[in-house]
Amino acid sequence: MKRERVKDIATVAHRWANGIGESGQASNLFFEGENIYSYGYHFLIARHVHNSRGGRAVLVTQKTYSKSTSAHTTLVRQASRHMQQIGVPDPEFDAEMMFEEWYNQIKLIAGRLEHARKPEKLVLEIGRVYAAAESYAAFFAIEIPVALRQAGTIGDSEQYREMVRQETELKDAQLKRKRIEALRIQKINLKRWRNFETNYLITADGYDYLRFNTHTKRIETSQRVEVPEAIGRQFYTVVLDTLAAGGCTDCNLRLMDSYEVKAINAKFIQVGCHKISLKEIRSFTKKQGW
């Protein structure tokens, strides 16, 4: 877009704030439509926004970059002071990203409470951050996440520690649910892979799997490596002999002269980038009648 040149940066800010023209630039301050930038698209100072009730406001960045960008931000604030201004971490963020950033800001401030000489100053900082989140949520009529609401009430280090404890518990529970779901999906996909309904398998448990292709007489791994049946049987004998001798680490062996055998033990074998459980190997060889 070719921007209209204006006489100075104050005029740029004034025109943007009052919706005069589609674009404008003077020196390193410019606007295009609802957005006004300092130096380039990498630094969005502010943007006009509207809510479902017909209200208008300006989201103004709380970031600082340099003295000149700070001066530009001050100029934009002054030019748009006739409108509701909401300070935000980044005007480009969506609501979820905004709330997450405000939560992280409060967490960072609250983490200094325990050793602060004047903790009341930090509590005021927390209040200012949360007030911005409240203004944003009120304008768009959206609910503030529970974690951020709780963080906004922190007044001492004990409350901060409790917040961190709850956050840790929540994350652990989320990770556990994700892992359970990932393993459930793996079980379904593994069955499809074994039945040759697909040639691709992404695992969630950190292990690789085996199947036998009766047409090619080759053992296939879930990483799409193929091993001739005869070589596979020979290697299985090596695995059994090595286990009988107590296993090995950095085994000084290679499968098909290509894949380094890194470990053979009672739980798994590791060959190249493959890690296959002994349970999987025994199940596979039993099916093959080895």
C-alpha positions as CSV (number, residue, x, y, z in Angstrom):
1,M,0.0,0.0,0.0
2,K,1.3,3.4,-0.9
3,R,0.7,5.6,2.1
4,E,-0.2,9.3,2.0
5,R,2.6,11.5,3.2
6,V,1.7,14.1,5.9
7,K,3.6,16.9,7.4
8,D,4.6,15.4,10.8
9,I,4.1,12.5,13.1
10,A,1.6,14.5,15.3
11,T,-0.6,14.7,12.2
12,V,-0.2,11.0,11.6
13,A,-1.4,10.2,15.1
14,H,-4.3,12.7,14.9
15,R,-5.5,11.4,11.5
16,W,-5.4,7.8,12.7
17,A,-7.2,8.6,16.0
18,N,-10.0,10.4,14.2
19,G,-10.3,8.0,11.2
20,I,-9.2,10.6,8.6
21,G,-7.9,8.8,5.5
22,E,-7.0,5.2,4.9
23,S,-3.3,5.6,5.6
24,G,-0.7,8.2,6.4
25,Q,3.0,8.4,7.2
26,A,5.6,10.9,8.4
27,S,9.1,9.8,9.4
28,N,8.9,6.4,11.1
29,L,5.3,6.6,12.2
30,F,2.5,5.4,9.9
31,F,-1.0,4.0,10.0
32,E,-3.0,1.7,7.7
33,G,-6.7,1.4,8.4
34,E,-7.3,0.6,12.1
35,N,-3.7,0.0,12.9
36,I,-0.8,2.4,13.7
37,Y,2.8,1.3,13.7
38,S,6.2,2.6,14.8
39,Y,9.1,1.9,12.3
40,G,7.5,-1.2,10.8
41,Y,4.9,-3.9,11.0
42,H,6.9,-5.5,13.8
43,F,5.8,-2.9,16.2
44,L,2.0,-2.3,16.3
45,I,1.3,0.6,18.7
46,A,-2.4,0.6,18.7
47,R,-5.6,-0.5,16.9
48,H,-9.2,0.6,16.8
49,V,-11.6,-2.1,18.0
50,H,-15.4,-2.4,18.2
51,N,-17.6,-4.6,20.4
52,S,-20.9,-6.2,19.8
53,R,-22.7,-3.4,21.6
54,G,-21.4,-0.8,19.2
55,G,-18.8,0.5,21.5
56,R,-15.4,1.7,20.3
57,A,-12.0,1.6,22.0
58,V,-8.3,1.7,21.3
59,L,-6.0,-1.2,22.2
60,V,-2.6,0.3,23.1
61,T,0.5,-1.7,23.5
62,Q,2.2,-2.0,26.9
63,K,5.4,-3.0,25.2
64,T,8.5,-0.8,25.0
65,Y,11.1,-1.1,22.3
66,S,13.2,2.1,22.3
67,K,13.0,5.7,23.2
68,S,11.6,6.7,19.8
69,T,8.9,4.0,19.9
70,S,8.0,5.0,23.4
71,A,7.6,8.6,22.2
72,H,5.4,7.4,19.3
73,T,3.2,5.5,21.8
74,T,2.8,8.5,24.0
75,L,1.9,10.6,21.0
76,V,-0.8,8.0,19.9
77,R,-2.2,7.9,23.5
78,Q,-2.5,11.7,23.5
79,A,-4.1,11.8,20.1
80,S,-6.7,9.2,21.0
81,R,-7.4,10.3,24.6
82,H,-11.0,11.2,23.6
83,M,-11.7,7.4,23.3
84,Q,-11.6,4.6,25.7
85,Q,-8.0,3.3,25.9
86,I,-7.2,-0.3,27.0
87,G,-3.5,-1.1,27.6
88,V,-2.7,-4.6,26.4
89,P,0.4,-6.8,26.0
90,D,0.1,-6.7,22.2
91,P,-2.8,-5.3,20.2
92,E,-2.4,-8.2,17.7
93,F,-3.1,-10.9,20.4
94,D,-6.4,-12.7,20.6
95,A,-8.3,-12.9,23.9
96,E,-6.7,-16.2,24.9
97,M,-3.2,-14.9,24.3
98,M,-4.0,-11.6,26.1
99,F,-5.2,-13.4,29.3
100,E,-2.2,-15.8,29.2
101,E,0.2,-12.9,29.0
102,W,-1.5,-11.0,31.8
103,Y,-1.4,-14.2,33.9
104,N,2.3,-14.6,33.3
105,Q,3.0,-10.9,34.1
106,I,1.2,-11.3,37.5
107,K,3.0,-14.5,38.2
108,L,6.4,-12.9,37.5
109,I,5.6,-9.9,39.8
110,A,4.2,-12.2,42.5
111,G,7.3,-14.3,42.5
112,R,9.2,-11.4,43.9
113,L,6.9,-10.9,46.9
114,E,8.7,-13.2,49.3
115,H,11.9,-11.2,49.3
116,A,10.5,-7.7,48.6
117,R,11.2,-4.9,51.1
118,K,8.0,-3.2,50.1
119,P,5.6,-6.0,49.0
120,E,2.7,-3.5,48.9
121,K,4.3,-2.0,45.7
122,L,4.3,-5.3,44.0
123,V,0.6,-5.9,45.1
124,L,-0.2,-2.5,43.4
125,E,1.6,-3.7,40.3
126,I,-0.5,-6.9,40.3
127,G,-3.6,-4.7,40.7
128,R,-2.7,-2.6,37.7
129,V,-2.1,-5.6,35.5
130,Y,-5.4,-7.2,36.5
131,A,-7.2,-3.9,36.0
132,A,-6.1,-3.9,32.4
133,A,-7.4,-7.5,32.0
134,E,-10.7,-6.4,33.6
135,S,-11.1,-3.4,31.2
136,Y,-10.4,-5.6,28.2
137,A,-12.9,-8.3,29.4
138,A,-15.6,-5.8,30.2
139,F,-15.3,-4.1,26.8
140,F,-15.6,-7.3,24.8
141,A,-18.1,-8.9,27.4
142,I,-15.9,-12.0,27.8
143,E,-15.2,-13.9,31.0
144,I,-11.8,-13.7,32.6
145,P,-10.2,-17.2,33.1
146,V,-10.4,-18.6,36.6
147,A,-6.6,-18.8,37.0
148,L,-6.2,-15.1,36.1
149,R,-9.0,-14.1,38.4
150,Q,-7.3,-15.9,41.3
151,A,-3.9,-14.4,40.3
152,G,-5.4,-10.9,40.4
153,T,-6.2,-11.3,44.1
154,I,-2.7,-12.2,45.2
155,G,-1.6,-10.1,48.1
156,D,1.3,-12.0,49.7
157,S,3.8,-14.7,49.0
158,E,1.7,-17.5,50.6
159,Q,-1.1,-16.8,48.1
160,Y,1.5,-16.9,45.3
161,R,2.8,-20.3,46.4
162,E,-0.7,-21.6,46.5
163,M,-1.3,-20.3,43.0
164,V,1.8,-22.1,41.7
165,R,0.8,-25.3,43.5
166,Q,-2.7,-25.2,41.8
167,E,-1.1,-24.4,38.5
168,T,1.3,-27.3,38.7
169,E,-1.6,-29.7,39.7
170,L,-3.7,-28.4,36.8
171,K,-0.9,-28.8,34.3
172,D,-0.1,-32.3,35.6
173,A,-3.7,-33.3,35.2
174,Q,-3.9,-31.9,31.7
175,L,-0.7,-33.7,30.7
176,K,-2.1,-36.9,32.1
177,R,-5.4,-36.5,30.2
178,K,-3.5,-35.8,27.0
179,R,-1.2,-38.8,27.4
180,I,-4.2,-41.1,28.1
181,E,-6.0,-39.8,25.0
182,A,-2.8,-40.1,22.9
183,L,-2.4,-43.7,24.0
184,R,-6.0,-44.4,23.2
185,I,-5.5,-43.1,19.7
186,Q,-2.3,-45.0,19.3
187,K,-4.1,-48.2,20.2
188,I,-6.6,-47.6,17.5
189,N,-4.0,-46.7,14.9
190,L,-1.7,-49.5,15.9
191,K,-4.5,-52.0,15.1
192,R,-5.1,-50.4,11.7
193,W,-1.3,-50.4,11.0
194,R,-1.0,-54.1,11.9
195,N,-3.9,-54.9,9.6
196,F,-2.1,-53.0,6.8
197,E,-4.9,-50.4,6.6
198,T,-2.2,-47.7,6.8
199,N,1.5,-47.5,6.3
200,Y,2.0,-44.7,8.8
201,L,2.0,-44.9,12.6
202,I,2.8,-42.1,15.0
203,T,3.4,-43.5,18.5
204,A,2.8,-41.8,21.8
205,D,4.6,-44.2,24.2
206,G,8.1,-43.8,22.9
207,Y,8.3,-47.3,21.4
208,D,8.3,-48.8,17.9
209,Y,6.3,-51.8,16.6
210,L,6.6,-54.7,14.2
211,R,4.5,-56.4,11.6
212,F,5.2,-59.1,9.0
213,N,4.4,-58.6,5.3
214,T,3.5,-62.0,4.0
215,H,3.7,-60.8,0.4
216,T,7.3,-59.4,0.6
217,K,8.4,-61.8,3.4
218,R,9.8,-58.8,5.2
219,I,9.5,-57.5,8.8
220,E,8.3,-53.9,8.8
221,T,8.7,-51.4,11.6
222,S,6.5,-48.6,12.5
223,Q,9.2,-46.3,11.2
224,R,8.9,-47.9,7.8
225,V,12.2,-49.8,7.9
226,E,12.1,-53.3,6.3
227,V,14.2,-56.3,7.3
228,P,14.3,-59.6,5.3
229,E,12.7,-62.4,7.3
230,A,15.9,-64.5,7.4
231,I,18.0,-61.6,8.7
232,G,15.3,-60.9,11.3
233,R,15.4,-64.5,12.6
234,Q,19.1,-64.4,12.8
235,F,19.0,-61.2,14.7
236,Y,16.4,-62.5,17.1
237,T,18.8,-65.4,17.9
238,V,21.5,-62.8,18.7
239,V,19.1,-60.9,20.9
240,L,18.2,-64.1,22.9
241,D,21.9,-65.0,23.2
242,T,22.8,-61.5,24.4
243,L,20.0,-61.5,27.0
244,A,21.2,-64.9,28.3
245,A,24.7,-63.3,28.7
246,G,23.2,-60.4,30.7
247,G,22.4,-57.9,27.9
248,C,24.6,-55.2,26.5
249,T,25.0,-51.5,26.0
250,D,26.8,-50.1,23.0
251,C,26.8,-53.6,21.8
252,N,29.4,-53.4,19.0
253,L,26.9,-54.9,16.6
254,R,25.1,-53.7,13.5
255,L,21.9,-54.9,11.9
256,M,22.3,-55.4,8.1
257,D,25.6,-53.5,8.4
258,S,23.7,-50.3,8.7
259,Y,21.9,-50.0,12.1
260,E,23.9,-49.7,15.3
261,V,22.7,-51.9,18.1
262,K,22.8,-49.6,21.1
263,A,21.2,-51.7,23.8
264,I,19.7,-55.1,24.5
265,N,18.2,-55.6,27.9
266,A,15.2,-57.3,29.6
267,K,12.9,-54.3,28.8
268,F,13.8,-53.3,25.3
269,I,16.3,-53.3,22.4
270,Q,17.5,-50.1,20.8
271,V,18.7,-50.4,17.2
272,G,19.5,-47.1,15.3
273,C,16.6,-44.8,16.0
274,H,14.3,-47.7,17.0
275,K,13.3,-48.7,20.5
276,I,11.3,-51.9,20.6
277,S,10.0,-53.4,23.8
278,L,10.9,-57.0,24.6
279,K,7.2,-57.7,25.1
280,E,6.5,-56.6,21.5
281,I,9.4,-58.7,20.2
282,R,8.2,-61.8,22.0
283,S,4.6,-61.3,20.9
284,F,5.8,-60.8,17.3
285,T,8.1,-63.8,17.2
286,K,5.4,-66.0,18.8
287,K,3.0,-65.1,16.0
288,Q,5.6,-66.0,13.5
289,G,6.3,-69.3,15.2
290,W,10.0,-68.6,15.7
